């Protein structure tokens, strides 16, 4: 057996001592959101397909990384859930951390460059303890990680959440919309805290994957959005889609006619005129850096080849997400 690091050697500090680069004042108001953002024919078309899907009762899955939240889009996401437009919200664990801190102290986003110098980065008492304790309770109650954190914030378990109206996880819990967290061990600051129960984290996030897969099994004619997740999003979606298609094929069903969209900042060039970019057998493709951008080859090309369609929306999330919102409402 190899030696494990002793977390008791680490000094954990109160969040009140931390400087933050974002507060709730940076979250866009809905009135402001409709005037912010870029105009794009693709956004218009995507919004039309999303509303068509919802009017027909089909799924609209919103999967995202933390930067979408950090660019001030919490109110927009909550409003889209309240309007019944988003039917499933999936995130990485960093989203949970920012969402909790915004609800708890009204601020988030520490300065990594400043705090990593002396090892203070990520070693904050309340974030680690409250989120990890909520996950353990969720594990014991047989619920997923996302629902456990949403319950913590919405029901204010153990601690007051004065800014919980800004919490997307609390809103999903309140509205009974699936909120799944797709966790990677060792990737999040809550893993640095001694309260981290990796068995509970693994089980609750694993359950969330199966909840997500169940939603993907109903993706036919629906819409799948991936916003700012370059690895987790496409990989979790790919595995879930394969499982769902396998299951549907056994009963004569299919999941082929649906829409996907990727929101990111990368310049993909003329990818729509060069869809063979994902064909690794073609000479030279593996020398093109776009080949290694998973959202392109997985979400925009490979999984919609049999009848689906896809959109790529390039730009800052502080502009593209409000632009989509404006078109949707």
Secondary structure, 3 states (H helix, E strand, C coil): CCCCCCHHHCCCECHHHCCEEEEHHHCCCHHHHCCCCCCCHHHHHHHHHHHHHHHCCCCEEEEECHHHHHCCCHHHHHHHHHCCCCCEEEECHHHHHHHHHHHHHCEEEECHHHHCCCCCCCCEHHHHHHHHHHHHHHHHHCCCHHHHHHHHHHCCCCCCCCCHHHCHHHHHHHHCCEEEECCCCCCCHHHHCCCCCHHHHHHHHHHHHHHHHHHHCCCCCCEEEEECCCCHHHHHHHHHHHHHHHHHHCCCCCCCCCEEEEEECCCCCCHHHCHHHHCCCCCCHHHCHHHHCHHHHHHHHHHHCCCCEEEEEECCHHHHHHHHHHHHC
